[in-house]
Amino acid sequence: MPKKDVKAQAASTSKDAAPKSQDLKPVDLRTKRDKTQLKSLLKLAFFSALMFCAPFAVFTASAYTYLDPLYEVTIGIPSPDKRATVGGIFAVIVANIVVALFVLTAFNDNDSQDVKEE
């Protein structure tokens, strides 16, 4: 049986044990779970802002007669004393639409593939 060169064997194992600087890859500290949580939090923040702004925008647009073309097509232009009531009704409808959109995006969000049990 031929003898192996001990020095060559020791040199090859020490080279294999120490990683080269070009072999090192940066470590991503955020896991898939963290990314999914961040995505969900951003989605919640977006819909919260939309839930706050959209009804106010619709009510204000109704009060300042910006929605008169819509009223002409649907219910007829309301009198000035009923404009606030009609604007409030449309604001409630818009708020319900925002909630429905949030629920739809929550159900369509596919987290089961993104997050694996650790």
ABEGO torsion letter per residue (X at the ends): XBBBBAAAAAAAAAAAABBBAAABBBBBABBAAAAAAAAAAAAAAAAAAAAAAAAAAAAAAAAAGAAAAAAAAAAEBBBAAAAAAAAAAAAAAAAAAAAAAAAAAAAABBAAAABBBX
